[in-house]
Amino acid sequence: MEENTRENKMGTMPIGKLLANMAGPVMISMLFQALYNIVDSVFVARLSQDAMNAVSLAFPLQTLCIAFAVGTGVGMNALLARSLGEKNMQAVDRAAGTGLFLTLCTAAVFAVLGFSLATPFFRFQTENAQIIAYGRDYVMICIGGSLGLFLQIYGERLLQSTGRTDLSMISQIAGAVCNIVLDPIFIFGLNMGVRGAALATVISQGVSCAWVVSFLMGKKTSLRLKAQNMRIDMKLLAPCIALGLSAFIMQSTESIISVCFNSSLLKYGGDIAVGAMTIITSATQLLSMPVQGLCQGAQPIMSFNFGAGKGDRVKQAFRLQFIICVAYAAAFWAACMLVPQMFASIFSTDPELVRYTAWAMRVYMAGIFSTGFQVSCQKSFVALGQAKISLFMACLRKLILLIPLIFILPLILQDKVFAVFLAEPVSDIIAATVTCSAFFIRFNKILATSQKKA
């Protein structure tokens, strides 16, 4: 009965209502995740400039950790939703178990890396002994205790694939509220500094993880995690990796990009430029997180109906997702252009840093409106099983365009810091143009393959 209800919801409910039910909670949860990270940065910034820069330099390792979890979750999400559309419950159970096994193995590897590579990682980026000490303390706790994060992210993707995005939202909100409460207690009340920020993060992730895992192992879900399914199914491993690879690359390249930005800004602009970049990166999450959340919520809708051969519903879901993404990105771009100092003043009371950040934000965010176009189309490629082209589009903006531009533009333009920040809007606009063009050219052809199967 529950299975038929889910099918009726995914295959027959009006798309607007379905997208609101599916993507609305994910967007809210991702917005809370953004606030979670922003509040963390705000409290750490109150300690000192060195503490804020240490957390900024730690961002690549945290992002890499999240990238592996998201990549596994997104790949399995697409496989699960498609199998549900095809009514193949045996494949659903095998996919869930394979993904869980991969998640646990990856978490174990990162726990080792967190303890062994923290100090060399920071010494590679800076010679400031205080920043190295702060960063080492932060990373050893955050990455070393990342099991909760891995299980939380994977479990939330399983919930999304079955349409239970409301439970995913509860998980994110619970973790965010827990972190907001614990941060000031640990950082200032117990005088733990950056260690307190890291510990609050790990505990909050554990709370979210406990909620998700307990539900998926209980009796109220049709997609239940079972010990007997927790093994590698080689037939599912390759498609899972292929479908999740673009999401992994989009997330993991943030690590490389952060290192490139920080190294170039330290070289040309010093600590104040890195501080500005820290604030801008945090503020950007107010755009990227909700947009990613919307697309994650829409993905199982498109995957299910694609698997069921319902091309018209796939088109409706994409069209609505696309309009919302573009409108939200445009509104965020306007706010950044008009009142950038509003974002900067949340993190710092230093007038010089606020002025510098406001200038840098207008440059860095100049092309941010194109994010809605690019992310919507690239994520839709994943939903439709187009792993190769999705992977290329994920690589295009960051690996092919952005990273080279960070180093090339300062060789061309006289203002070196301006050139580094300018790399972002140039790559944003080019990548969005290419991704949208490719998607709209191929969209109907992709849908035709689903109609033949049906």
VEXVEX-362092 format. One record per atom (N, C-alpha, C): residue in one letter; x, y, z. Coordinates in steps of 0.02 Angstrom, whole numbers, plus 32768, in hexadecimal, padded with zeros to 4 digits. Example, Ala and Ser with C-alpha at 12.3 -4.5 7.8 and 13.67 -1.06 7.14 Angstrom:
% residues 2
A82947EE48186 A82677F1F8186 A82947F5B8186 S82827F908162 S82AC7FCB8165 S82858002818A 
***
This chain:
% residues 454
M80297FC48000 M800080008000 M802B803F8000 E805F803E802A E808D8078802D E80B180817FEB E80C280477FCA E80E5804B7F8A E80B9806B7F55 N807780587F54 N804880747F24 N803E80BE7F30 T803E80D27F70 T803681197F81 T807081417F66 R80AE81267F6E R80E981497F56 R80E6814F7F0A E80D081187EE8 E80CD811A7E9F E809A814F7E89 N806081517EAA N802D81827E98 N804781C87EA0 K806D81D37ED5 K808982157EE2 K80BB82297EAD M80EA81FD7E9D M811F820E7E6F M8108820F7E26 G80D781E57E17 G80C381DE7DD1 G808282017DBE T805A82177DF0 T801982347DDF T800A82787DFF M802A82887E37 M801C82C77E59 M802F83017E2C P800983387E2A P801C83727E02 P806383887E11 I808983987DDD I80D183A57DE4 I80DF83DF7E14 G80B884147E10 G80C4844D7E3D G80BE84397E86 K808984147E96 K807F83FE7EDB K80B583CC7EEE L80C5839F7EC0 L80F8836C7ECE L813C838B7EDB L814E83BD7EB1 L818F83DE7EBA L819084037EFC A815884237F0F A815584457F4F A815F84137F88 N813F83D97F83 N814583A67FB7 N818A83887FBA M81A9837E7F7F M81EA835D7F7C M8224838D7F86 A822383C47F61 A825C83F27F61 A825784267F98 G821A84397FAC G8212846B7FE0 G8237845A8020 P822C841F803C P8250840D8078 P829C8409806F V82B283F28033 V82FA83EE8027 V831984338025 M82F684628004 M830F84A78001 M831384C58047 I82E084B9806F I82E184D380B3 I831A84B580DB S8323847380D3 S8359845180F8 S839D846A80E1 M83A6847680A0 M83E6848E8087 M83F284D7809C L83BC84FE80A1 L83C2854280BA L83D985418103 F83BD8513812A F83D4850C816F F841D84F58172 Q843084CA8141 Q847684B5813E Q84A384F18131 A848E851E8104 A84B4855A80F6 A84BA85858135 L8482858E8158 L848385B58196 L84B0859581CA Y84AE855381CC Y84D9852A81F8 Y8522853E81ED N8538853E81AE N857D854F819E N858D859881AA I855D85C4819B I8568860B81A4 I856F861C81EE V854386018217 V8547860E825F V858985F5827B D859F85BB8264 D85E085A08278 D861885D28269 S861785ED822B S864A861D8217 S8646865E823F V86088674824D V85FF86B28273 V861D86AC82B8 F8610867582DA F862B866C831E F86778666831D V8691864082ED V86DA863982E9 V86FB867C82D9 A86DB86A482AE A86F686E6829D A86FC871382D9 R86D28707830C R86D587308349 R871387208373 L873286E58366 L876F86D3838B L87A986FE8374 S87B886FC8333 S87EF87228317 S87F0871A82CB Q8817874582AA Q881F873F8262 Q884386FE8250 D887486EA827A D889886AB826D D886A866F8272 A883C867082A3 A880D863882AA A87DF8634826D M87C7866D8255 M879B866D821B M87C0865481DD N87FF866A81D5 N88278654819C N8836860981A0 A884085F081DD A884E85A881E6 A8812857F81CF V87D7859381E2 V879A856F81CD V879285758181 S87A485AF8166 S87A085B7811D S87D0858780FA L880D85808114 L883D855380F5 L882A850A80FF A880284FC8133 A87EA84B8813F A87B184A48111 F879284D680F2 F875784CB80C8 F876384968092 P879C84948070 P87A78461803C P87A0841A8055 L87BB840B8090 L87B683C780AA L876E83B680BD Q874B83E580DA Q870483DA80EB Q86DB83CE80AC T86E883F68079 T86C383F0803B T86D183AD8019 L870F8396801C L872183567FFE L86FC831E8022 C86F783238063 C86D382F2808B C868A82EF8076 I866B83298070 I8624832D805C I861C83138015 A864D83217FEA A8648830E7FA3 A864182C27F9C F8668829C7FC2 F866482547FBD F861F823B7FD5 A86068259800B A85C582458024 A858D82567FF3 V859082937FD8 V855D82A97FA9 V856082807F68 G859C82727F50 G85A4824B7F12 G858382077F18 T859081E47F50 T857181A37F5B T852681A97F60 G850F81DC7F86 G84C881E57F91 G84A281F77F51 V84BE82247F29 V849D82387EEB V849A81FE7EB9 G84D081D87EB3 G84D1819F7E86 G849C816B7E99 M8499815C7ED9 M8467812B7EF0 M842081487EEB N841981887EF7 N83D781A97EF2 N83BB819F7EAC A83E481AD7E79 A83CD81A67E34 A83BB815E7E24 L83E5812E7E3A L83D780E87E2D L839780D17E51 L839080E77E8F L835580D27EB6 L831580EE7E98 A8315812F7E87 A82D9814D7E6C A82C5812D7E2A R82F7811E7E00 R82E980FF7DC0 R82CE80B77DCB S82EC80937DFA S82D5804F7E09 S828E804F7E25 L827F80827E4E L823B80897E68 L820A80957E2F G821E80BF7DFF G81F380CC7DC5 G81E8808D7D9C E821A80617D9B E821580227D76 E81F77FEA7DA1 K81E77FF97DE1 K81C97FCA7E10 K81F67F8E7E1D N82387F9A7E1F N82687F657E2C N82827F6C7E73 M825D7F527EA4 M826E7F5B7EEA M82AC7F347EFE Q82BB7EFE7EDB Q82F97ED87EEA Q83367F047EDB A83347F287EA4 A836B7F557E93 A83707F8E7EC5 V83377FA57EDE V83377FDA7F10 V835C7FC57F4F D834D7F897F68 D836E7F707FA5 D83B97F667F9B R83CC7F4B7F61 R84137F407F53 R84387F837F4F A84197FB57F2F A843A7FF57F28 A844380177F6C A841180147F97 A841680337FD9 A844E80138002 G84537FD17FFF G84877FAE8025 G84CD7FBC800A T84D47FBE7FC9 T85157FCD7FAA T852C80147FBD G84FE80437FBA G850F80887FCB G852380908014 L8502806C8040 L8513806F8088 L855980538094 F8569801C8073 F85AC7FFF807B F85E280308063 L85D7804E8029 L860680808010 L860E80BB803F T85D680D1805C T85D7810A808A T860180FC80C7 L85F980C180E5 L861F80AF8121 L866980A98112 C867B808C80D9 C86C1808680C6 C86E280CA80BC T86BE80F7809C T86D9813A808F T86E2816180D0 A86B2815B80FD A86B7817D813E A86F481668164 A870381258162 A873E810A8184 A877E81278168 V8782812D8125 V87BD81498105 V87C78192811A F879181B9811C F879781FF812F F87AA82088178 A879481DB81A3 A87A781DF81E9 A87F381DA81F0 V881181AC81CA V885A81A581CB V887C81E381B0 L886281FD8178 L887F82398159 L887C82758188 G8844827B81AC G883C82B481D9 G887182B7820E F8886827E8227 F88B9827C825B F8900827F8240 S890B82678204 S8950826181EB S8967829B81BF L893982BC819D L894D82EE816B L893C8336817D A891F834181B8 A8909838481CB A894383B681CB T897883A781F0 T89B083D681F6 T89D383E281B3 P89E683AE818D P8A0583BA814B P89D983E4811D F899983DA8120 F896B83FF80F5 F896F84498102 F896F845D8140 F897284A58150 F89B884C38146 R89EB849B8152 R8A2F84B48146 R8A3B84C080FC F8A19849B80D2 F8A1E84A5808A F8A0184E98075 Q89CE8501809A Q89AB853E8086 Q89C4857D80A8 T89E1857880E4 T89F585B48108 T8A3085A68137 E8A5485DB8147 E8A8B85D58177 E8A7885F181BB N8A3C860B81C1 N8A23862881FF N8A1685F08232 A8A3F85EE8268 A8A3B85B78298 A89F785B482BB Q89DA85F082C8 Q899985F182EB Q896285D582BF I896385E7827F I893085CD8251 I89388581824A I897685698247 I898285208242 I896684FD827F A8972851A82BB A895A84FA82F9 A890E84F982FB Y88EF853282EB Y88A6853482EA Y888A850282B7 G88A68501827C G888E84D68247 G8895848C8258 R88CE84798275 R88DA84338288 R88A5841D82BB D8899844682EE D886884358321 D8822842D8303 Y8811845882D5 Y87CE845782B6 Y87C5841A828A V87F6840C8260 V87EF83D58230 V87F283918251 M881C83888283 M8822834782A3 M87DF833182C2 I87B9836182DA I8778835182F8 I8743834982C2 C873F837A8294 C870A83798261 C8710833E8231 I874C83338216 I875582FE81E5 I875D82BA8207 G878182BA8240 G8789827B8264 G8748825F827E G8718828B828C G86D7827482A6 G869F827C8273 S86AE82708234 S867E827F81FE S864E824681EE L864E820E8214 L862181D78206 L85D981ED8205 G85C682178236 G8581822F8239 G856E825681FB L859C827E81E1 L858E82A581A5 L858182778169 F85AB82448161 F85A482178128 F856181F3812A L855081D88164 L851181B3816A L84D481E18164 Q84DB821D817D Q84A4824D8178 Q8495825E812F I84CA826F8109 I84C0828280C3 I84A58248809A Y84C1820C80A4 Y84A981D3807E Y846081C38090 G845081C380D0 G840C81B480E5 G83DA81E680CA E83ED822680C8 E83C0825980AD E83B3824E8063 R83E58238803D R83DA822B7FF6 R83AA81EF7FED L83AF81BD8018 L838081858014 L8339819D8021 L833181C88053 L82EE81E28062 L82D3820A8027 Q82FE82318007 Q82E8825A7FCF Q82D2822F7F94 S82F481F77F89 S82E381CC7F50 S829E81AD7F58 T828681A77F96 T8244818A7FA2 T820F81C07FAD G822281FE7FA7 G81F282357FAE G81EC824F7FF5 R821382358025 R820D824B806B R823D82848079 T823782B98053 T826382F3805D T82528318809D D8216830E80B8 D8204832E80F7 D82308315812F L824082D4812E L826C82B78161 L82B382CE8159 S82C982D7811B S830B82F2810E S83108339812A M82DB83608122 M82D983A4813C M82E083A48188 I82BB837781A9 I82BF837481F2 I830683658208 S8328833881E4 S836D832781F4 S839B836481F1 Q8395838B81BB Q83BF83C581B3 Q83B083FB81E8 I8371840681F4 I835E843A8225 I83768427826B A836E83E7827C A838583D082BE A83D083DC82C7 G83F783CB8293 G843F83D58297 G8451841F829B A842F84488272 A843F848F8271 A842F84B082B3 V83F584A182CF V83E284BE8310 V841384A88346 C842584688345 C8454844E8376 C849784738371 N84AF847F8334 N84EF84A1832B N84EC84E98342 I84B6850B8332 I84AE85518345 I84AE85588392 V848F852883B4 V848D852A83FD V84D18519841B L84F284E683FF L853084CE841D L856C84FB840E D856D851C83D4 D85A6854583C1 D85BB857783F8 P858F85A5840E P85A585D58441 P85B685B48483 I8594857C8493 I85A3855A84D2 I85E9853E84D2 F85FB851B849D F863D84FB8499 F8675852E848B I8668855C845C I869C858B8448 I86AD85BD847F F867985DB849D F8683861184CE F867585FA8516 G863D85D78520 G862B85C28564 G865D85938583 L86738561855D L86A585318575 L86EC8543855F N86F2857D853C N873385978528 N875B856584FF M873A854284D0 M875B851084A8 M8773852B8464 G875F85688452 G877785878414 G8761855F83D7 V8790855783A7 V877E85338369 V877084EA8376 R878D84CD83AA R877C848883BC R8732848383CD G871884B683EF G86D184B78400 G86A584BA83C2 A86BA84E28391 A869384E78353 A869284A4832F A86CB8482832D A86CF8440830C A86A5840C8331 L86AA840C8373 L868583DB839B L863983E68394 A862484258394 A85DD8434838A A85C5841A8347 T85EF84218314 T85DD840982D1 T85D583BD82D0 V8604839982EE V8602834F82EE V85C683368315 I85B88354834E I857E833E8376 I853D834B8350 S85398384832F S84FD83968309 S84F2836682CF Q8528835482AD Q852383228278 Q850D82DE8292 G852582CE82CE G8510828F82EE G84C6828D82FE V84AB82C68313 V846382CB8321 V843B82BF82E2 S844E82E082AB S842C82D7826B S8431828F8253 C846C8273825A C8478822E8245 C844C81FD826B A8447820682AD A841F81DA82D7 A83D681DA82C1 W83BD821682B0 W8377821C829B W836B81F68259 V839782018228 V838E81E281E6 V8395819681E9 V83CB817F8209 V83D88137820A V83A381118232 S838D812E826A S835A810C8291 S83198104826A F830881358240 F82CC81308218 F82D480FA81E1 L830E80FB81BF L831980CD8188 L83218084819F M832F807A81DE M8334803781F9 M82F58022821F G82C3804F821F G828580418243 G825180208217 K82138020822E K81DD7FFC820C K81AF802B81E5 K81BD806D81E5 K8190809C81C5 K81A680B0817F T81D9808F8165 T81F180A08122 T81F1806280F6 S81DF806B80B7 S81E080338088 S82268024806F L825380578073 L8299804E805F L82C18049809F R82CF800C80B3 R82EF800180F4 R83377FE880EB L836380058112 L83A97FEE8111 L83AE7FAC8136 K83C97F7A8114 K83CE7F378131 K84167F1F812E A842B7EFD8164 A84707EE68168 A84817EB5812F Q84527E8B811B Q84607E5980E7 Q846B7E7880A3 N84557EB6809A N84607ED88059 N849F7F038059 M84C17F078092 M84FB7F348098 M853A7F12807C R853D7F0F803A R85777EF38018 R857C7F137FD3 I85B57F0B7FB4 I85C07F297F72 I859F7EFE7F3C D85737F1C7F17 D85567EFC7EDB D85797F1A7E9F M85A57EF47E80 M85CF7F0E7E4A M85A67F297E0F K856A7F0D7E05 K85407F257DCE K85257F6B7DDB L851F7F7C7E1B L85067FBE7E2D L853D7FF17E39 L85797FD87E48 L85B080047E5B L85C280357E23 A85C9801B7DE6 A85DD80467DAE A85A9807C7D9E P8568806B7D97 P853780A07D8A P853080D17DC4 C853880B97E02 C853480E67E3B C856C811A7E38 I85A981027E2B I85E2812F7E27 I85DA815F7DEC A85C281457DB4 A85BA816F7D78 A858781A67D83 L854E81957DA1 L851981C77DAC L852B81F87DE4 G855381E07E14 G8566820D7E4B G85A582347E3F L85C982227E08 L860A82417DFC L8606828B7DEF S85D382A07DCA S85CE82E87DBC S85C0830F7DFC A859582F47E27 A858783157E67 A85C683177E92 F85EC82DF7E91 F862B82DC7EB6 F865C83107E9D I866283157E5B I869283457E3F I867D838C7E4D M863D839B7E46 M862683DF7E55 M863583F27E9C Q862E83C37ECB Q863A83D17F11 Q868483D07F21 S86A8839D7F07 S86EE83957F19 S871B83CA7EFB T870983E27EBF T873284167EA1 T873084577EC9 E86FE845D7EF5 E86FE84977F22 E873D84967F4D S8755845A7F5D S879284547F85 S87CE84717F60 I87D5845C7F21 I880D84747EF8 I880684BF7EED I87C984D57EDF I87BE851C7ED1 I87CE85467F0F S87BB852E7F4A S87CA85537F87 S8815855C7F91 V883A85267F85 V8883852A7F8B V88A0855C7F58 C888685597F1A C889E85877EE6 C888E85CF7EF6 F885085DC7F0B F883D86207F1E F886686397F59 N886B86107F8D N889086267FC9 N88DA86337FBB S88F986087F94 S894086117F86 S894B86507F5C S8920865C7F2B S892786977F01 S891886D77F27 L88E486D57F50 L88D187117F76 L890587217FAC L892286ED7FCB L895886F97FFB L8994871A7FD9 K89A187047F9C K89DA871E7F77 K89D087677F62 Y899487787F4A Y898987BB7F2F Y896787EB7F5F G894087D07F8F G891987FE7FBA G892587F58004 G894487C0801A G895287B68061 G8916879C8088 D891A87A080CB D88E8878380F7 D88A387A280ED I88A087E380DE I885E880280D7 I883887E7809B A885D87D68066 A883D87B9802B A88228773803A V8849874C8061 V883187098075 V87F5870F80A3 G87F7874080D0 G87BD874C80FC G877F875E80D5 A8787878880A2 A874E879A8077 A8733875C8053 M87608733803B M874B86F68018 M872686C78046 T873A86C38085 T8718869A80B6 T86CF86B080BE I86C686F180C3 I8682870C80CB I86598700808C I8676870C8052 I865387038013 I863E86BA8009 T866B868C8019 T865C86458013 T86218631803F S8621864B807C S85E9863C80AA S85A886598090 A85AA86978077 A856D86B7805E A855286938020 T8580867A7FF6 T856B86577FB9 T8540861A7FC7 Q854985FD8002 Q852185C18013 Q84D785D18018 L84C686108024 L847F86238026 L845F861C7FE1 L8488861C7FAC L846F860E7F69 L847785C57F58 S84B485AB7F5F S84C385687F46 S849B85327F6A M849485387FAB M847285037FD1 M842884FC7FBD P840085327FBD P83BA852A7FA9 P83B285127F60 V83DC852B7F33 V83D885157EED V83E884CB7EE7 Q841D84B67F09 Q842E846F7F0A Q83F584467F28 G83D684617F5D G839F843E7F7E G836384367F50 L8353846B7F2B L831B84677EFB L832884317EC7 C8364842F7EAC C837583FE7E78 C837883B77E94 Q838E83B07ED2 Q838E836E7EF1 Q834883557EFB G831A83837F0E G82D5836F7F18 G82B2835E7ED6 A82C583817EA1 A82A783747E5F A82C483377E3E Q830183247E50 Q832382EC7E2E Q82FB82AB7E31 P82E382947E6C P82BD82557E6C P827B825A7E45 I825E82957E41 I8221829D7E19 I8230828F7DD0 M826582AF7DB6 M827782A57D70 M828F825E7D64 S82B782427D92 S82D181FE7D89 S829881CB7D89 F826981D27DB8 F823181A37DBC F820781A57D7C N81F581E17D66 N81C981E77D2C N81EE81D67CEB F823081E27CEB F825881CC7CB1 F825881807CAD G8262815F7CE7 G826181167CE8 G821C80FA7CD7 A81E781207CE8 A81A381097CDA A818C811C7C93 G81B6813F7C6D G81A581527C29 G8174818C7C24 K817081B67C57 K814281EF7C58 K8168822F7C48 G817782397C08 G819F82717BF2 G818182B47C00 D813E82BB7BFB D811E82FB7C07 D812883137C4F R812682E47C7D R813082F67CC4 R817983087CD1 V81A782E87CAE V81ED82FB7CB3 V81F783437C9C K81D883547C64 K81DD83997C4A K81C083CC7C7A Q818683BB7C96 Q816783EA7CC5 Q819383F57D03 A81AF83BF7D1C A81DA83C47D58 A821883EE7D49 F823683E17D10 F827284087CFE F826284517CF6 R822B84607CD2 R821984A57CC4 R820F84CD7D05 L81EB84B07D34 L81DE84D37D73 L821D84DB7D9C Q824684A67D9E Q828684AA7DC1 Q82B284E17DA3 F82B584E47D62 F82DF85147D3E F82CA855C7D4E I828985697D4C I827085AD7D59 I828085C37D9F I827685977DD0 I828385A97E16 I82CD85B67E22 C82F7858A7E06 C834085927E0E C835885D57DF2 V834285E57DB6 V835886227D95 V833F86607DBB A8300865F7DD1 A82E486987DF5 A830886A37E37 Y8316866D7E5C Y833786747E9D Y837F868D7E94 A83A286737E62 A83E786897E56 A83E986D27E42 A83B886E87E1A A83B6872E7E05 A83A9875C7E41 A837D87487E6E A836E87707EA9 A83AB87757ED7 F83CF873D7EDE F840B873D7F08 F844187697EE9 W844987667EA8 W847A87907E85 W846A87DA7E90 A842B87ED7E8C A841788337E96 A8429884A7EDD A841D881F7F0F A842E88317F54 A8479883C7F5D C84A188117F3D C84EA88167F43 C850488567F21 M84E588697EEB M84FA88A67EC8 M84E588E57EED L84AA88E37F0C L848F891F7F2C L84A7892A7F74 V84A988F57F9C V84BA88FC7FE3 V84EE88C87FF9 P852988C57FD9 P855B88937FED P8574889D8035 Q857488DD804C Q858B88EB8090 Q855F88CA80C5 M852088BD80B3 M84F2889C80E2 M850C885680F3 F8523883180C0 F853E87EE80CC F857F87F280F3 A85AB882180E0 A85EC88278100 A85E788378149 S85B88863815B S85B2887A81A1 S8599884481CF I857B880F81B4 I856587D781DE I85A087B381FD F85D887B281D9 F8612878B81EF F864787B58213 S864887F58205 S867E881E8221 S866688658232 T868488808267 T867788C58279 T86B188F28265 D86E488D68246 D871E88FC822F D870B892481F1 P8709896781F4 P86F3898F81BB P871C8983817C E875D89798184 E8788896E814A E8777892C8127 L876D88F7814F L875D88B68132 L871888B88111 V86E888DB8131 V86A588E08114 V86A7890480D1 R86CC893C80CD R86D28961808E R86F489378058 Y87298915806A Y874E88EB803B Y872288B28021 T86FD8892804E T86D3885B803C T869A8871800E A867D88AC801C A864788C67FF2 A865F88D17FAA W869C88EB7FA3 W86B988F57F5F W86C488B17F3E A86E488827F63 A86F588417F47 A86B6881A7F34 M868188207F5C M864487FB7F4F M862388117F0E R862588527F00 R8606886A7EC2 R862A884D7E85 V866B88437E8B V869188267E53 V868387DB7E4F Y868B87B87E87 Y868487707E89 Y863E87597E75 M860B877E7E8B M85C6876B7E80 M85A887877E3F A85D087A77E16 A85B587C87DDB A859187997DAC G85A5875A7DAA G8585872A7D7D G855C86F57DA2 I854E87017DE2 I852E86CD7E0A I84E786BE7DF4 F84C886EC7DCF F848486E17DB5 F848186A47D87 S84B986937D67 S84BB865B7D38 S84BB86177D5A T84C586177D9D T84C685D87DC2 T848485B27DBB G844C85D77DBB G840B85B77DB4 G840585907D73 F841F85AD7D3D F841D858B7CFC F8448854C7CFC Q848685557D13 Q84B7851F7D0E Q84A684E37D3B V849784F07D7A V848984BA7DA9 V844A84947D96 S841684B87D82 S83D784987D70 S83E084677D36 C8403847B7D03 C840D84507CC9 C843E84177CD8 Q847484267CFC Q84A583F27D0A Q848883BC7D37 K846183CF7D69 K8441839E7D96 K840C83757D71 S83EC83937D40 S83BA836F7D19 S83D983397CEE F841683447CD7 F843A83107CB3 F844382D27CE0 V845382DE7D20 V845A82A67D4F V841882817D57 A83E282A77D60 A83A082897D6A A838B825D7D2F L83A2826E7CF3 L839082497CB7 L83C382147CA4 G83F282077CD2 G842281D17CC8 G845A81E17C98 Q846482217C88 Q849982357C58 Q84D982447C7E A84F982107C96 A853382187CC3 A856E823A7CA0 K857D82287C62 K85B982427C41 K85B4828D7C35 I857C82A37C19 I857682EA7C0A I857083137C4A S854F82F77C7D S854B83197CBD S859083227CDB L85B982EE7CD4 L85FE82F17CEE L862583287CCA F861E832C7C88 F8642835F7C62 F862D83A57C78 M85EC83B07C80 M85D483F27C94 M85EA84047CDA A85F083D17D05 A860983DE7D48 A865283F37D46 C867883D57D19 C86BF83E67D13 C86CA842A7CF0 L869C843B7CC3 L86A784767C99 L86AF84B67CC2 R868084C57CEE R868285057D11 R86BE850B7D3F K86CE84D57D63 K870184DA7D97 K874684C57D80 L874B84897D65 L878D846F7D53 L87A8848D7D12 I877D84927CDF I879384A97C9E I879884F57C9A L876A85187CBB L876785617CB6 L878385847CF4 L876485797D2E L877285A27D68 L87BA859D7D81 I87D285607D8B I881685597DA8 I884B85787D7B P884B856B7D39 P887D858D7D0F P887585DA7D10 L883885F37D12 L882D863B7D11 L8847865D7D50 I884486397D89 I885E86557DC8 I88A886687DC0 F88CD86417D98 F8914864E7D90 F892586757D51 I88FA86707D1E I890886927CDE I88F686DD7CE1 L88BB86ED7CFC L88A587337CFB L88D487637D20 P88F3874F7D59 P8923877D7D79 P8960878B7D4D L896F87607D1D L89A7876C7CEF L8995879F7CB9 I895387A87CAF I893B87D57C7A I892788197C95 L8905881A7CCE L88EA88597CEA L891A88777D1D Q891A88B87D21 Q894888DB7D4E Q893588D27D97 D88F488D67DA6 D88DC88CC7DEA D88D688807DF7 K890788647E1A K890C881C7E21 K88D387FF7E4B V88C188207E82 V888C88077EAD V884988097E88 F883C883F7E65 F880088457E3C F87FD880C7E09 A883687FC7DEB A883A87C77DB9 A882887837DD7 V883F87767E14 V882F87367E35 V87E487307E41 F87C687647E5D F877E87637E6A F875687607E28 L876F877E7DF3 L874C87807DB3 L8747873B7D92 A8773870E7DA4 A877286CB7D87 A872E86A87D92 E870F86B67DCB E86D086957DDB E869786A87DAC P868786E87DA2 P865086F97D75 P865D86E57D2C V869B86E97D16 V86AA86D67CD1 V869B868C7CC6 S86B186627CF4 S86A5861A7CED S865B860A7CF6 D8639862D7D24 D85F186217D2F D85C9862A7CEF I85D486627CCD I85AB86737C93 I85BA86457C58 I85F986367C4C I860A86097C15 I85EE85C37C21 A85F685A87C5D A85DE85657C6D A859285607C68 A856F85937C7F A852685937C7C A850E85937C34 T852F85B97C09 T851C85BD7BC3 T852485797BA1 V855C85597BAD V856A85187B8D V853B84E27BA8 T853184E07BEA T850784AD7C09 T84BF84B27BF1 C84A484EE7BF2 C845E84F87BDD C845584E67B93 S848484FB7B6A S847F84EC7B22 S847F84A07B17 A84AC847D7B37 A84B184347B2F A847184127B47 F845684297B7F F841B84097B9C F83DF84117B6E F83D2844D7B58 F839684587B30 F839B84377AEA I83D8842F7AD1 I83E1840C7A92 I83D283C17A9A R83E583A47AD4 R83E0835C7ADD R83A183457B02 F837D83727B21 F834783607B4F F831483317B2E N82F883457AF6 N82C4831D7AD5 N82DE82D97ABE K831D82D77AA8 K833A82987A93 K834182677ACD I835482827B07 I835A82587B43 I8315823D7B57 L82E382677B56 L82A082527B69 L8285821D7B39 A829982217AFA A828281F07AC8 A829881A97ADA T82D381A27AF8 T82EB81607B0C T82BF81427B43 S82A5816D7B6F S827981557BA4 S8236813F7B87 Q821D81647B55 Q81DC81527B37 Q81E0810E7B14 K821980FF7AF6 K822180BE7AD4 K821F80857B06 K824080907B41 K8240805B7B74 K81FA804E7B8F A81D580877B95 A8191807F7BB0 A8164805A7B80 
***
